[in-house]
């Protein structure tokens, strides 16, 4: 149902098409991301009314809707009509809208020569804004040609363009993708000389592309970010650990892990899983248990696969008490023990010679492939089980300064 149909159906007189009314209708169409042809139809209808005086705001909204939906031919036709009937509506803002949208379209298509041509033809009359220039620069970056990126950047500067943090981040990313890490650092120094402080995105870009090759550079990165009051996020944290695992070995990972704990940073599930697997595969189940306790202490319930890895490592080393405690923590938080982990834990408990009397208050049962526990716990039976395990266990386990809380 079109707007014109509604106007005709309700017999809205042409005199009601005031400038404010038309602007409001177009504004709602713009906000609703409606079909650009509906906006064009309504605006043309209003232009045909002799008593209607179009405003630049209404024209710009119509142009923006058309350009946003890539109806560039319709937009150009409308501009030609306005140039002959209402030339005063062709403002700097309306031309900037067209330049921005056309440039973005060519940049996304990686047709950078066409984008440059549009810029050169229209720049003399209408200077594009920073956002438009950054979109064009991003298009050159995606083409993978660093020389083209730098040539276009300096051309922008000659035209009076003032770069911002987004501009520098695009250039840094372009260099890092080509392995030119030193040039990326040079741009960071150039930013600081221009009083543009690097952001989290800047630092993350540098280390996602280059990676950390030793623990010193990783810790130096964290110190530098703290000095600049930049809070490193989970992506930065994951990237640093991943880089150290590939290059520095276990010593570097463990040092950075303790540094993370010292700073009370809680890793995301993906990073916690990666660390748990790395600790257990490198026969450092003590650190895996420390990580589990740290996450629980911070109010997180680690992923079920992390528990599977940890239980396997603990049980294979005779640390059945600790394995049972971890399982109990998972159950108390309403999570399930996997089908693979439960029989393994049960088997090691039987090997230890312990028996847990299963009654209706503590009844383990299978539910859709998962093992769960009833709402009430048999506290006495549980305590008896732990005491029995403690008496029978001949191996002692020292946690690295962490008190395990159930």
VENVENKA-V779733 format. One record per run of one state. SS is the DSSP state (H for helix, E for strand, C for the rest). FROM is the first residue (numbers start at 1). LEN is the number of residues. If there is no record, write none. Layout:
ss=SS from=FROM len=LEN
ss=SS from=FROM len=LEN
This chain:
ss=C from=1 len=2
ss=H from=3 len=7
ss=C from=10 len=4
ss=H from=14 len=3
ss=C from=17 len=2
ss=H from=19 len=13
ss=C from=32 len=4
ss=H from=36 len=12
ss=C from=48 len=8
ss=H from=56 len=13
ss=C from=69 len=3
ss=H from=72 len=14
ss=C from=86 len=1
ss=H from=87 len=3
ss=C from=90 len=2
ss=H from=92 len=17
ss=C from=109 len=3
ss=H from=112 len=12
ss=C from=124 len=6
ss=H from=130 len=13
ss=C from=143 len=3
ss=H from=146 len=13
ss=C from=159 len=6
ss=H from=165 len=13
ss=C from=178 len=3
ss=H from=181 len=13
ss=C from=194 len=6
ss=H from=200 len=11
ss=C from=211 len=4
ss=H from=215 len=13
ss=C from=228 len=6
ss=H from=234 len=14
ss=C from=248 len=2
ss=H from=250 len=13
ss=C from=263 len=6
ss=H from=269 len=13
ss=C from=282 len=3
ss=H from=285 len=13
ss=C from=298 len=6
ss=H from=304 len=13
ss=C from=317 len=3
ss=H from=320 len=13
ss=C from=333 len=4
ss=E from=337 len=2
ss=H from=339 len=13
ss=C from=352 len=13
ss=E from=365 len=3
ss=C from=368 len=2
ss=E from=370 len=3
ss=C from=373 len=6
ss=H from=379 len=14
ss=C from=393 len=14
